[in-house]
Each structure stands twice: as structure tokens, then as C-alpha cells.
Amino acid sequence: MGVKKLSCRYLFRKVYDKCFELAGFLPVGVCIVIKSKKCGFFGDLSQALNAIRFAEQAGIDCQVCWDKRSLYFDEKQGNNVWDYYFKNSRFTFSRKRNYRLNFRIAYYPSAFGFPGYSGLSVKDSTSYAISKFCILKQNIIDHIESYIRANFTPTVLGVHYRGTDAKAGYESRSTPTVDQMVLLIKKKLSNNQFGSIFLASDDSNAVEILSKTFGSILHFKNCLRSADGSSIHGHYDNGLKGSGYQKGFEVLVDACILSHCDFLLHAGSQVVWFASSKETKLVLWDATFVD
């Protein structure tokens, strides 16, 4: 039943995309407007990249427009969440110009695999697309570089601990306990020379325990975190109160800092996908706990 459902969704997506490809042949200007799917930050971003690449292949202009559907919408910051964090939201791929009629058509992207570039692996293709289409705003770059200068040593262990939805088993996710993560970090420290640890986590209890255990070598950003299992962003519950812009800023900055680490201990998430795609030399260590 599951395979049949997936096949139907894949077929629908092929037909859906074909309609947009055909629109590119019309004697009018066409821009597809890539919408938020109301996912977590990097879930939405990965699907937006799929859509941008689709538009690039089809020769259709596109604009990423994450409006009020996005979990990170903040009226104080403007109408397009993508523009809060990235320099460019509109990409020109069509050679057609100067039509009297121009249409903007809403496009809802897919989670199906990224359409790679010729001669590149999927990972290298994704990395290239991030460098090309996800150019950070200067204030975010400055914030990241300032933090790294102040806190990084020559060799850094990155740790991503996912609590909240992973603890709750949402979408069959799982994560080690904090005690298990402590043992895993100690094992990595005993076998490798790390001057510091950078921790990214949505769980305030985990941050407190790991901070007490590893002391001054452990660094982390002052971020919104959950103490009761509620999600930060509200992708499976009501989420924590707070600025949508701040939530997006914090998870993006954490992921970018993780990408600058030498190794990353993790239990899997879209944060890790972005960090390791942005910097393909980042060495990933699976935090699956073995007693």
C-alpha cells in the first residue's frame, strides 16, 4: 500500500511538473513562484532547491516566496521569509523577454530527490546549488565569522543533538539519550585531538547536562530551546512562542557553524543535511548508540 501510494505521488509530480514545463513554451512571460510547504527551515529549503533546479532545467524564471504559510514568517521583517536570510530570491533562467503579458504561477515544490548537475554527484550538485542560490546576507555572514573567531580552536568537534520531535518519535525519528550522547562524545574525545566542541541543540536539558559535563571546551549559541518536548518551530505542534525570524536565524546560523567544524557527531536531521551539503569535506559520525 505504501509503495503504491508513493508511486501515485511520483506520477502526480511528473504530470504536475510537465504542466509547468509546457507553460514555458507559451508566448507570454512565466515566473513560477515557489511556495513554502510549511516544513521546518531546511525541509522547506531543500524543496525550494529542488524547485529552483527544476526551473533552471526547464528554462523558466522563478522566485522563492515563503509567505504566511512559512513557520518563520514575521511581519516586521517583510512579506518573503527567504529574503530575510538570503541575498537573492528571484532567478532568471528564461531567454524570453519583453512580453506584454507576464504571469506568476504558484508552484508547490517536491521532496523527491535533487536533480543533479552533469558530471557531479548528488552531494556535490547540492553543494553547488547551495553556493549558487543560497547566498547569505552579509549580517549573517558577519555573525557567523565573529562567533568562529571567538570560539573555535584549530580542530573542532561539532555535535548536533535533536530532542523534541526526535524524542517523541515523530515521523519515526529517533535520537540517543543525553547520557548516551555524553558517552559517545567522551569516546570521540579520547580517540581524537579536539580543542573545542560546538553544540547545536533544540533541547535545553541536553545543553545543561553537556555543558556541566564538558565545561569550558563546549560552546553553544544562546538560542530558543525547548524544556518540555515542545518543538521550537511548530512543524508538528504549536511550537514555542517567539519571533519567526529569530527561529529561522538561529537554526540557519547553527547549521552554518556546524559546517565549519572538522567532524560532526549527529543522529540525522535536515540541519545535518544542510551543514554537510554546504561543506562536503565535513566528516560525519553517526551517533547511533551501541552499548
ZAKEGU-278999 format. One record per residue: x, y, z of N, C-alpha, C in turn; residue in one letter. Coordinates in nm, 2 decimals. Example, Ala and Ser with C-alpha at 12.3 -4.5 7.8 and 13.67 -1.06 7.14 Angstrom:
residues 2
SITE 1.32 -0.57 0.78 1.23 -0.45 0.78 1.32 -0.33 0.78 A
SITE 1.28 -0.22 0.71 1.37 -0.11 0.71 1.29 0.00 0.79 S
This chain:
residues 291
SITE 0.08 -0.12 0.00 0.00 0.00 0.00 0.09 0.13 0.00 M
SITE 0.20 0.12 0.08 0.29 0.23 0.09 0.36 0.26 -0.04 G
SITE 0.40 0.15 -0.11 0.47 0.17 -0.24 0.38 0.22 -0.34 V
SITE 0.25 0.17 -0.34 0.15 0.22 -0.44 0.12 0.37 -0.42 K
SITE 0.11 0.41 -0.29 0.09 0.55 -0.26 0.20 0.64 -0.31 K
SITE 0.33 0.59 -0.29 0.44 0.66 -0.33 0.45 0.67 -0.48 L
SITE 0.41 0.56 -0.55 0.41 0.56 -0.70 0.31 0.66 -0.75 S
SITE 0.19 0.67 -0.69 0.09 0.77 -0.73 0.14 0.91 -0.71 C
SITE 0.20 0.93 -0.59 0.26 1.07 -0.57 0.36 1.11 -0.67 R
SITE 0.45 1.01 -0.70 0.55 1.04 -0.80 0.49 1.06 -0.94 Y
SITE 0.39 0.99 -0.98 0.33 1.01 -1.11 0.26 1.15 -1.11 L
SITE 0.19 1.18 -1.00 0.13 1.31 -0.99 0.23 1.42 -1.01 F
SITE 0.35 1.41 -0.94 0.45 1.51 -0.95 0.50 1.52 -1.10 R
SITE 0.52 1.41 -1.17 0.57 1.42 -1.30 0.47 1.49 -1.39 K
SITE 0.34 1.47 -1.37 0.24 1.54 -1.45 0.23 1.68 -1.41 V
SITE 0.24 1.71 -1.28 0.24 1.85 -1.23 0.35 1.93 -1.29 Y
SITE 0.47 1.87 -1.29 0.59 1.94 -1.34 0.58 1.96 -1.49 D
SITE 0.53 1.86 -1.56 0.52 1.87 -1.71 0.43 1.99 -1.75 K
SITE 0.32 2.02 -1.67 0.24 2.13 -1.70 0.31 2.26 -1.69 C
SITE 0.40 2.27 -1.59 0.48 2.39 -1.58 0.59 2.40 -1.69 F
SITE 0.64 2.29 -1.73 0.74 2.29 -1.84 0.67 2.34 -1.97 E
SITE 0.55 2.29 -1.99 0.48 2.34 -2.11 0.44 2.48 -2.11 L
SITE 0.42 2.54 -1.98 0.39 2.68 -1.97 0.50 2.76 -2.02 A
SITE 0.62 2.71 -2.01 0.74 2.78 -2.05 0.75 2.80 -2.20 G
SITE 0.67 2.73 -2.28 0.66 2.74 -2.43 0.55 2.84 -2.47 F
SITE 0.47 2.89 -2.38 0.37 2.98 -2.42 0.43 3.12 -2.46 L
SITE 0.36 3.19 -2.55 0.41 3.32 -2.59 0.39 3.43 -2.49 P
SITE 0.41 3.40 -2.37 0.40 3.50 -2.26 0.51 3.48 -2.16 V
SITE 0.53 3.58 -2.08 0.63 3.57 -1.97 0.58 3.48 -1.86 G
SITE 0.66 3.39 -1.81 0.61 3.30 -1.70 0.72 3.30 -1.59 V
SITE 0.67 3.32 -1.47 0.76 3.31 -1.35 0.69 3.22 -1.25 C
SITE 0.75 3.11 -1.21 0.69 3.02 -1.11 0.73 3.07 -0.97 I
SITE 0.63 3.08 -0.89 0.65 3.13 -0.75 0.66 3.02 -0.65 V
SITE 0.78 2.99 -0.60 0.80 2.87 -0.52 0.75 2.90 -0.38 I
SITE 0.66 2.82 -0.33 0.59 2.84 -0.20 0.65 2.76 -0.09 K
SITE 0.63 2.80 0.03 0.66 2.72 0.15 0.57 2.60 0.16 S
SITE 0.62 2.49 0.20 0.54 2.37 0.23 0.51 2.36 0.38 K
SITE 0.54 2.46 0.45 0.51 2.47 0.59 0.59 2.36 0.67 K
SITE 0.71 2.34 0.62 0.80 2.24 0.69 0.90 2.32 0.78 C
SITE 0.99 2.24 0.85 1.09 2.30 0.92 1.18 2.38 0.82 G
SITE 1.28 2.46 0.87 1.35 2.55 0.79 1.42 2.48 0.67 F
SITE 1.50 2.37 0.70 1.57 2.31 0.60 1.49 2.21 0.52 F
SITE 1.38 2.17 0.57 1.28 2.09 0.49 1.23 2.18 0.38 G
SITE 1.19 2.30 0.41 1.15 2.39 0.31 1.26 2.43 0.21 D
SITE 1.38 2.45 0.27 1.49 2.49 0.18 1.53 2.39 0.08 L
SITE 1.53 2.26 0.13 1.57 2.15 0.04 1.47 2.14 -0.08 S
SITE 1.34 2.16 -0.05 1.24 2.15 -0.15 1.25 2.27 -0.24 Q
SITE 1.28 2.39 -0.19 1.30 2.51 -0.27 1.41 2.49 -0.37 A
SITE 1.52 2.43 -0.32 1.63 2.40 -0.41 1.59 2.30 -0.53 L
SITE 1.51 2.20 -0.49 1.46 2.12 -0.59 1.38 2.19 -0.70 N
SITE 1.30 2.29 -0.65 1.22 2.37 -0.74 1.30 2.47 -0.83 A
SITE 1.40 2.53 -0.77 1.49 2.62 -0.84 1.56 2.54 -0.95 I
SITE 1.61 2.42 -0.92 1.68 2.34 -1.01 1.59 2.30 -1.13 R
SITE 1.46 2.26 -1.09 1.36 2.23 -1.19 1.34 2.35 -1.29 F
SITE 1.33 2.47 -1.23 1.31 2.58 -1.32 1.43 2.61 -1.41 A
SITE 1.55 2.59 -1.35 1.67 2.60 -1.43 1.68 2.51 -1.55 E
SITE 1.64 2.38 -1.52 1.64 2.28 -1.63 1.53 2.31 -1.73 Q
SITE 1.42 2.36 -1.69 1.31 2.39 -1.78 1.32 2.52 -1.85 A
SITE 1.42 2.61 -1.81 1.43 2.74 -1.87 1.32 2.83 -1.83 G
SITE 1.27 2.83 -1.71 1.16 2.91 -1.66 1.21 3.00 -1.55 I
SITE 1.18 3.13 -1.55 1.21 3.21 -1.44 1.14 3.17 -1.31 D
SITE 1.20 3.19 -1.20 1.14 3.15 -1.07 1.17 3.25 -0.96 C
SITE 1.09 3.25 -0.86 1.11 3.33 -0.74 1.07 3.25 -0.62 Q
SITE 1.16 3.24 -0.52 1.12 3.17 -0.39 1.04 3.28 -0.31 V
SITE 0.92 3.24 -0.27 0.83 3.33 -0.20 0.77 3.26 -0.08 C
SITE 0.84 3.26 0.03 0.78 3.20 0.15 0.70 3.30 0.22 W
SITE 0.57 3.29 0.21 0.48 3.39 0.27 0.43 3.35 0.40 D
SITE 0.30 3.38 0.44 0.25 3.35 0.57 0.24 3.20 0.60 K
SITE 0.24 3.12 0.49 0.24 2.97 0.51 0.37 2.93 0.59 R
SITE 0.48 3.00 0.57 0.60 2.96 0.64 0.60 2.97 0.79 S
SITE 0.66 2.88 0.86 0.67 2.88 1.00 0.75 2.99 1.05 L
SITE 0.83 3.06 0.96 0.92 3.16 1.00 0.88 3.30 0.96 Y
SITE 0.75 3.31 0.92 0.70 3.44 0.87 0.70 3.54 0.99 F
SITE 0.74 3.66 0.96 0.75 3.77 1.06 0.71 3.90 1.00 D
SITE 0.60 3.95 1.03 0.55 4.08 0.96 0.65 4.19 0.97 E
SITE 0.73 4.20 1.08 0.82 4.30 1.10 0.94 4.30 1.00 K
SITE 0.96 4.18 0.94 1.08 4.16 0.85 1.04 4.17 0.71 Q
SITE 0.91 4.16 0.68 0.87 4.17 0.54 0.78 4.06 0.50 G
SITE 0.74 4.05 0.37 0.65 3.95 0.32 0.71 3.82 0.27 N
SITE 0.84 3.82 0.25 0.90 3.70 0.20 1.01 3.65 0.29 N
SITE 0.99 3.54 0.35 1.08 3.48 0.45 1.22 3.46 0.39 V
SITE 1.22 3.41 0.27 1.35 3.38 0.20 1.44 3.50 0.20 W
SITE 1.38 3.62 0.18 1.46 3.74 0.17 1.51 3.79 0.31 D
SITE 1.46 3.73 0.42 1.51 3.76 0.55 1.66 3.72 0.56 Y
SITE 1.69 3.61 0.49 1.82 3.54 0.52 1.91 3.54 0.39 Y
SITE 1.86 3.54 0.27 1.94 3.52 0.15 1.93 3.65 0.06 F
SITE 2.04 3.67 -0.01 2.05 3.79 -0.09 1.95 3.79 -0.21 K
SITE 1.93 3.67 -0.27 1.85 3.67 -0.39 1.74 3.57 -0.38 N
SITE 1.62 3.61 -0.42 1.50 3.52 -0.42 1.45 3.50 -0.56 S
SITE 1.49 3.58 -0.66 1.44 3.56 -0.79 1.56 3.52 -0.88 R
SITE 1.53 3.42 -0.97 1.64 3.37 -1.06 1.59 3.36 -1.20 F
SITE 1.67 3.41 -1.29 1.63 3.43 -1.43 1.69 3.32 -1.51 T
SITE 1.61 3.23 -1.56 1.66 3.12 -1.65 1.60 3.12 -1.79 F
SITE 1.50 3.20 -1.81 1.44 3.21 -1.94 1.51 3.30 -2.03 S
SITE 1.51 3.27 -2.16 1.57 3.36 -2.26 1.47 3.45 -2.32 R
SITE 1.35 3.43 -2.29 1.24 3.51 -2.35 1.23 3.64 -2.27 K
SITE 1.21 3.75 -2.34 1.20 3.88 -2.28 1.09 3.97 -2.35 R
SITE 1.05 4.07 -2.28 0.97 4.18 -2.33 0.83 4.14 -2.38 N
SITE 0.77 4.04 -2.31 0.63 4.01 -2.34 0.54 4.11 -2.28 Y
SITE 0.43 4.14 -2.35 0.33 4.22 -2.29 0.26 4.16 -2.17 R
SITE 0.24 4.03 -2.19 0.17 3.95 -2.08 0.27 3.87 -2.00 L
SITE 0.27 3.89 -1.87 0.36 3.81 -1.78 0.28 3.75 -1.67 N
SITE 0.30 3.62 -1.64 0.22 3.55 -1.55 0.31 3.50 -1.44 F
SITE 0.26 3.51 -1.31 0.33 3.45 -1.20 0.24 3.33 -1.15 R
SITE 0.29 3.21 -1.14 0.21 3.10 -1.11 0.27 3.03 -0.99 I
SITE 0.19 3.01 -0.89 0.23 2.94 -0.76 0.27 2.80 -0.79 A
SITE 0.39 2.76 -0.73 0.44 2.63 -0.75 0.48 2.57 -0.62 Y
SITE 0.42 2.45 -0.59 0.45 2.38 -0.46 0.55 2.27 -0.49 Y
SITE 0.67 2.29 -0.43 0.78 2.20 -0.46 0.77 2.06 -0.40 P
SITE 0.86 1.97 -0.45 0.86 1.83 -0.41 0.97 1.80 -0.32 S
SITE 0.96 1.69 -0.24 1.07 1.64 -0.16 1.14 1.53 -0.24 A
SITE 1.10 1.50 -0.36 1.17 1.40 -0.44 1.31 1.45 -0.46 F
SITE 1.40 1.36 -0.49 1.55 1.38 -0.50 1.59 1.50 -0.58 G
SITE 1.70 1.56 -0.54 1.75 1.68 -0.61 1.80 1.64 -0.75 F
SITE 1.76 1.71 -0.86 1.80 1.68 -0.99 1.95 1.74 -1.01 P
SITE 2.04 1.65 -1.01 2.18 1.69 -1.01 2.23 1.75 -1.14 G
SITE 2.36 1.80 -1.13 2.42 1.86 -1.25 2.51 1.76 -1.31 Y
SITE 2.52 1.77 -1.44 2.60 1.67 -1.52 2.75 1.67 -1.47 S
SITE 2.80 1.55 -1.44 2.94 1.53 -1.40 2.96 1.54 -1.25 G
SITE 2.85 1.58 -1.18 2.87 1.59 -1.03 2.78 1.49 -0.96 L
SITE 2.83 1.44 -0.85 2.74 1.36 -0.76 2.63 1.44 -0.71 S
SITE 2.53 1.37 -0.65 2.41 1.44 -0.59 2.46 1.53 -0.48 V
SITE 2.55 1.48 -0.40 2.60 1.57 -0.29 2.68 1.69 -0.34 K
SITE 2.76 1.67 -0.44 2.84 1.79 -0.49 2.74 1.88 -0.57 D
SITE 2.64 1.82 -0.63 2.54 1.90 -0.70 2.46 1.99 -0.60 S
SITE 2.42 1.93 -0.49 2.35 2.00 -0.39 2.44 2.11 -0.33 T
SITE 2.57 2.08 -0.31 2.66 2.18 -0.25 2.67 2.30 -0.35 S
SITE 2.68 2.27 -0.48 2.70 2.37 -0.58 2.57 2.46 -0.58 Y
SITE 2.45 2.40 -0.57 2.33 2.47 -0.58 2.32 2.56 -0.45 A
SITE 2.36 2.51 -0.34 2.35 2.60 -0.22 2.44 2.72 -0.23 I
SITE 2.56 2.70 -0.29 2.66 2.81 -0.31 2.61 2.91 -0.41 S
SITE 2.53 2.86 -0.50 2.48 2.94 -0.61 2.35 3.02 -0.58 K
SITE 2.26 2.95 -0.51 2.12 3.00 -0.49 2.09 3.05 -0.34 F
SITE 2.18 3.00 -0.25 2.15 3.03 -0.10 2.26 3.12 -0.05 C
SITE 2.28 3.24 -0.11 2.39 3.33 -0.07 2.34 3.41 0.05 I
SITE 2.41 3.39 0.16 2.37 3.45 0.29 2.38 3.60 0.28 L
SITE 2.29 3.67 0.36 2.31 3.81 0.37 2.43 3.84 0.46 K
SITE 2.49 3.96 0.43 2.61 4.00 0.49 2.61 4.00 0.65 Q
SITE 2.50 4.04 0.70 2.49 4.04 0.85 2.50 3.90 0.91 N
SITE 2.44 3.80 0.84 2.45 3.67 0.89 2.59 3.61 0.87 I
SITE 2.66 3.64 0.76 2.80 3.60 0.74 2.89 3.66 0.85 I
SITE 2.87 3.79 0.88 2.95 3.86 0.98 2.93 3.79 1.12 D
SITE 2.80 3.76 1.15 2.77 3.70 1.28 2.84 3.56 1.29 H
SITE 2.83 3.48 1.19 2.90 3.35 1.19 3.05 3.36 1.20 I
SITE 3.11 3.45 1.12 3.25 3.46 1.13 3.30 3.52 1.26 E
SITE 3.23 3.61 1.32 3.26 3.66 1.45 3.26 3.55 1.56 S
SITE 3.16 3.47 1.55 3.15 3.36 1.65 3.26 3.26 1.64 Y
SITE 3.29 3.23 1.51 3.40 3.13 1.49 3.54 3.18 1.54 I
SITE 3.56 3.31 1.51 3.69 3.37 1.55 3.70 3.37 1.70 R
SITE 3.59 3.39 1.77 3.60 3.40 1.92 3.60 3.26 1.99 A
SITE 3.55 3.16 1.92 3.53 3.03 2.00 3.59 2.91 1.94 N
SITE 3.64 2.91 1.81 3.69 2.79 1.75 3.84 2.78 1.78 F
SITE 3.88 2.65 1.80 4.02 2.61 1.80 4.06 2.55 1.67 T
SITE 4.19 2.51 1.65 4.22 2.46 1.52 4.14 2.33 1.48 P
SITE 4.11 2.25 1.58 4.03 2.13 1.55 3.90 2.13 1.63 T
SITE 3.79 2.12 1.57 3.66 2.13 1.64 3.57 2.01 1.61 V
SITE 3.51 1.96 1.72 3.41 1.86 1.71 3.27 1.92 1.71 L
SITE 3.19 1.91 1.61 3.06 1.95 1.61 2.97 1.85 1.66 G
SITE 2.87 1.88 1.74 2.77 1.79 1.79 2.63 1.85 1.76 V
SITE 2.55 1.77 1.70 2.41 1.81 1.68 2.32 1.71 1.76 H
SITE 2.25 1.76 1.86 2.16 1.68 1.94 2.02 1.72 1.92 Y
SITE 1.94 1.63 1.86 1.80 1.66 1.83 1.71 1.60 1.94 R
SITE 1.64 1.69 2.01 1.55 1.64 2.11 1.41 1.66 2.05 G
SITE 1.32 1.71 2.12 1.18 1.74 2.08 1.12 1.63 2.00 T
SITE 1.10 1.65 1.87 1.03 1.56 1.78 1.10 1.42 1.77 D
SITE 1.23 1.43 1.77 1.31 1.30 1.77 1.28 1.22 1.89 A
SITE 1.28 1.28 2.01 1.25 1.21 2.13 1.11 1.15 2.13 K
SITE 1.02 1.23 2.07 0.88 1.19 2.06 0.85 1.08 1.96 A
SITE 0.95 1.05 1.87 0.93 0.95 1.77 0.85 1.00 1.65 G
SITE 0.84 1.14 1.64 0.77 1.19 1.52 0.83 1.15 1.39 Y
SITE 0.74 1.10 1.30 0.78 1.05 1.17 0.89 0.95 1.18 E
SITE 0.88 0.86 1.28 0.97 0.75 1.31 1.11 0.80 1.34 S
SITE 1.13 0.92 1.38 1.26 0.97 1.42 1.31 0.91 1.55 R
SITE 1.44 0.91 1.57 1.49 0.86 1.70 1.62 0.94 1.73 S
SITE 1.66 0.94 1.85 1.78 1.01 1.90 1.84 0.93 2.02 T
SITE 1.97 0.94 2.04 2.02 0.88 2.17 1.97 0.96 2.29 P
SITE 1.98 0.90 2.40 1.95 0.98 2.53 2.07 1.07 2.55 T
SITE 2.05 1.17 2.63 2.16 1.26 2.66 2.28 1.18 2.73 V
SITE 2.25 1.09 2.81 2.36 1.01 2.88 2.44 0.93 2.77 D
SITE 2.37 0.88 2.68 2.43 0.81 2.57 2.52 0.90 2.48 Q
SITE 2.47 1.02 2.46 2.55 1.12 2.38 2.67 1.16 2.46 M
SITE 2.67 1.17 2.59 2.78 1.20 2.67 2.89 1.09 2.65 V
SITE 2.85 0.97 2.66 2.95 0.86 2.64 3.01 0.86 2.50 L
SITE 2.93 0.89 2.40 2.98 0.90 2.26 3.08 1.01 2.24 L
SITE 3.05 1.13 2.30 3.14 1.24 2.29 3.27 1.21 2.36 I
SITE 3.26 1.15 2.48 3.38 1.11 2.56 3.47 1.02 2.48 K
SITE 3.40 0.92 2.41 3.48 0.83 2.33 3.55 0.90 2.21 K
SITE 3.48 0.99 2.15 3.55 1.07 2.04 3.66 1.15 2.09 K
SITE 3.64 1.21 2.21 3.75 1.29 2.26 3.87 1.21 2.30 L
SITE 3.85 1.09 2.35 3.96 1.00 2.39 4.04 0.95 2.27 S
SITE 3.98 0.95 2.15 4.05 0.89 2.03 4.10 1.00 1.94 N
SITE 4.06 1.13 1.97 4.10 1.23 1.87 4.14 1.36 1.95 N
SITE 4.22 1.44 1.89 4.26 1.57 1.95 4.17 1.68 1.91 Q
SITE 4.07 1.71 2.00 3.98 1.83 1.97 4.01 1.94 2.07 F
SITE 4.02 2.06 2.03 4.04 2.17 2.12 3.91 2.22 2.17 G
SITE 3.80 2.20 2.10 3.67 2.26 2.14 3.56 2.18 2.08 S
SITE 3.44 2.19 2.14 3.32 2.13 2.09 3.22 2.24 2.06 I
SITE 3.15 2.23 1.94 3.04 2.32 1.92 2.91 2.24 1.92 F
SITE 2.82 2.28 2.01 2.69 2.20 2.02 2.58 2.28 1.97 L
SITE 2.50 2.22 1.88 2.37 2.28 1.83 2.26 2.18 1.88 A
SITE 2.16 2.24 1.95 2.06 2.15 2.01 1.93 2.24 2.03 S
SITE 1.82 2.17 2.02 1.69 2.23 2.05 1.64 2.20 2.19 D
SITE 1.72 2.13 2.26 1.68 2.07 2.39 1.76 2.14 2.51 D
SITE 1.70 2.22 2.59 1.77 2.30 2.69 1.83 2.20 2.80 S
SITE 1.76 2.09 2.83 1.81 2.00 2.93 1.94 1.93 2.88 N
SITE 1.94 1.90 2.75 2.06 1.84 2.69 2.18 1.94 2.70 A
SITE 2.15 2.07 2.67 2.26 2.17 2.67 2.31 2.18 2.81 V
SITE 2.22 2.18 2.91 2.27 2.20 3.05 2.35 2.08 3.10 E
SITE 2.31 1.96 3.06 2.39 1.84 3.10 2.52 1.84 3.03 I
SITE 2.53 1.86 2.90 2.65 1.85 2.83 2.74 1.97 2.87 L
SITE 2.69 2.08 2.90 2.77 2.19 2.94 2.84 2.16 3.08 S
SITE 2.77 2.11 3.17 2.82 2.07 3.30 2.93 1.96 3.29 K
SITE 2.91 1.87 3.19 3.00 1.76 3.17 3.13 1.80 3.11 T
SITE 3.12 1.88 3.01 3.24 1.91 2.93 3.30 2.05 2.95 F
SITE 3.23 2.13 3.04 3.29 2.26 3.08 3.32 2.35 2.97 G
SITE 3.44 2.42 2.99 3.48 2.53 2.90 3.51 2.50 2.76 S
SITE 3.53 2.37 2.73 3.56 2.33 2.59 3.44 2.32 2.50 I
SITE 3.32 2.32 2.57 3.19 2.31 2.50 3.14 2.45 2.48 L
SITE 3.10 2.48 2.35 3.04 2.61 2.31 2.91 2.59 2.25 H
SITE 2.82 2.69 2.27 2.69 2.68 2.20 2.63 2.82 2.20 F
SITE 2.54 2.84 2.11 2.48 2.97 2.09 2.36 2.99 2.19 K
SITE 2.34 3.11 2.23 2.22 3.14 2.31 2.10 3.15 2.23 N
SITE 2.02 3.04 2.23 1.91 3.03 2.13 1.78 2.99 2.21 C
SITE 1.67 3.00 2.14 1.54 2.95 2.19 1.55 2.80 2.20 L
SITE 1.52 2.74 2.31 1.53 2.59 2.32 1.40 2.55 2.40 R
SITE 1.38 2.42 2.38 1.26 2.36 2.45 1.30 2.29 2.58 S
SITE 1.22 2.30 2.68 1.25 2.23 2.81 1.14 2.12 2.83 A
SITE 1.04 2.12 2.75 0.93 2.02 2.78 0.89 1.93 2.66 D
SITE 0.98 1.93 2.56 0.95 1.85 2.44 0.87 1.92 2.33 G
SITE 0.82 2.04 2.36 0.75 2.11 2.25 0.85 2.15 2.14 S
SITE 0.81 2.15 2.02 0.90 2.19 1.91 0.93 2.34 1.92 S
SITE 1.04 2.38 1.86 1.08 2.52 1.85 0.99 2.58 1.75 I
SITE 0.98 2.52 1.63 0.93 2.58 1.51 0.78 2.56 1.49 H
SITE 0.72 2.46 1.55 0.58 2.43 1.53 0.54 2.35 1.41 G
SITE 0.64 2.26 1.36 0.61 2.18 1.25 0.52 2.06 1.28 H
SITE 0.51 2.03 1.41 0.42 1.91 1.44 0.34 1.94 1.56 Y
SITE 0.35 2.06 1.62 0.26 2.11 1.73 0.25 2.26 1.72 D
SITE 0.22 2.33 1.83 0.21 2.47 1.82 0.34 2.55 1.83 N
SITE 0.44 2.48 1.87 0.58 2.54 1.88 0.59 2.63 1.99 G
SITE 0.71 2.69 2.01 0.74 2.79 2.12 0.70 2.93 2.07 L
SITE 0.66 3.01 2.16 0.63 3.15 2.13 0.77 3.22 2.10 K
SITE 0.76 3.31 2.01 0.88 3.38 1.97 0.88 3.43 1.83 G
SITE 0.97 3.51 1.79 0.98 3.56 1.66 1.01 3.45 1.55 S
SITE 0.94 3.45 1.45 0.96 3.35 1.34 1.10 3.38 1.28 G
SITE 1.13 3.51 1.26 1.26 3.55 1.21 1.38 3.49 1.30 Y
SITE 1.36 3.51 1.43 1.47 3.47 1.52 1.49 3.32 1.51 Q
SITE 1.38 3.24 1.50 1.39 3.09 1.50 1.46 3.05 1.37 K
SITE 1.43 3.11 1.26 1.50 3.08 1.13 1.64 3.12 1.14 G
SITE 1.67 3.24 1.19 1.81 3.29 1.20 1.89 3.19 1.28 F
SITE 1.84 3.15 1.40 1.92 3.07 1.49 1.95 2.93 1.43 E
SITE 1.85 2.87 1.37 1.88 2.73 1.31 1.97 2.74 1.19 V
SITE 1.96 2.85 1.11 2.05 2.87 1.00 2.19 2.89 1.04 L
SITE 2.21 2.98 1.14 2.34 3.01 1.19 2.41 2.89 1.26 V
SITE 2.33 2.81 1.34 2.38 2.69 1.39 2.43 2.59 1.29 D
SITE 2.35 2.57 1.18 2.39 2.48 1.07 2.52 2.53 1.00 A
SITE 2.53 2.66 0.98 2.64 2.71 0.91 2.77 2.70 1.00 C
SITE 2.75 2.72 1.13 2.87 2.70 1.22 2.91 2.55 1.22 I
SITE 2.81 2.46 1.23 2.84 2.32 1.22 2.92 2.28 1.09 L
SITE 2.89 2.35 0.98 2.96 2.32 0.86 3.11 2.36 0.86 S
SITE 3.14 2.44 0.96 3.28 2.48 0.97 3.36 2.39 1.07 H
SITE 3.29 2.30 1.13 3.36 2.20 1.22 3.44 2.10 1.14 C
SITE 3.53 2.03 1.20 3.61 1.93 1.13 3.53 1.79 1.13 D
SITE 3.46 1.76 1.23 3.38 1.64 1.24 3.25 1.68 1.30 F
SITE 3.14 1.60 1.27 3.01 1.63 1.32 2.95 1.50 1.37 L
SITE 2.92 1.49 1.50 2.86 1.38 1.56 2.71 1.41 1.56 L
SITE 2.63 1.32 1.51 2.49 1.35 1.49 2.40 1.23 1.48 H
SITE 2.27 1.25 1.49 2.17 1.14 1.48 2.08 1.16 1.36 A
SITE 2.12 1.25 1.27 2.05 1.27 1.15 1.94 1.37 1.16 G
SITE 1.94 1.47 1.07 1.83 1.57 1.06 1.86 1.66 0.94 S
SITE 1.77 1.74 0.90 1.79 1.83 0.79 1.89 1.94 0.82 Q
SITE 1.92 1.97 0.95 2.03 2.06 0.99 2.16 2.00 0.94 V
SITE 2.18 1.87 0.97 2.30 1.80 0.93 2.31 1.79 0.78 V
SITE 2.19 1.76 0.71 2.19 1.76 0.56 2.25 1.89 0.51 W
SITE 2.20 2.01 0.56 2.25 2.14 0.51 2.40 2.16 0.54 F
SITE 2.44 2.13 0.67 2.58 2.15 0.71 2.67 2.07 0.62 A
SITE 2.64 1.94 0.60 2.73 1.86 0.52 2.72 1.88 0.37 S
SITE 2.61 1.94 0.33 2.60 1.97 0.18 2.67 2.11 0.16 S
SITE 2.66 2.20 0.25 2.73 2.33 0.24 2.88 2.31 0.24 K
SITE 2.93 2.22 0.32 3.07 2.19 0.33 3.09 2.04 0.32 E
SITE 3.12 1.99 0.19 3.13 1.85 0.17 3.24 1.78 0.23 T
SITE 3.34 1.85 0.28 3.46 1.79 0.35 3.43 1.76 0.49 K
SITE 3.32 1.81 0.54 3.28 1.78 0.68 3.26 1.63 0.70 L
SITE 3.33 1.57 0.80 3.33 1.43 0.83 3.21 1.40 0.92 V
SITE 3.12 1.31 0.88 3.00 1.28 0.97 3.03 1.16 1.05 L
SITE 2.99 1.16 1.17 2.99 1.04 1.26 2.85 1.02 1.31 W
SITE 2.80 0.90 1.28 2.66 0.87 1.32 2.66 0.84 1.47 D
SITE 2.56 0.91 1.54 2.55 0.89 1.68 2.46 0.78 1.73 A
SITE 2.44 0.68 1.64 2.37 0.56 1.68 2.45 0.50 1.80 T
SITE 2.37 0.47 1.91 2.44 0.43 2.03 2.45 0.27 2.03 F
SITE 2.57 0.22 2.05 2.59 0.08 2.07 2.65 0.06 2.21 V
SITE 2.58 -0.02 2.29 2.62 -0.05 2.43 2.75 -0.13 2.43 D
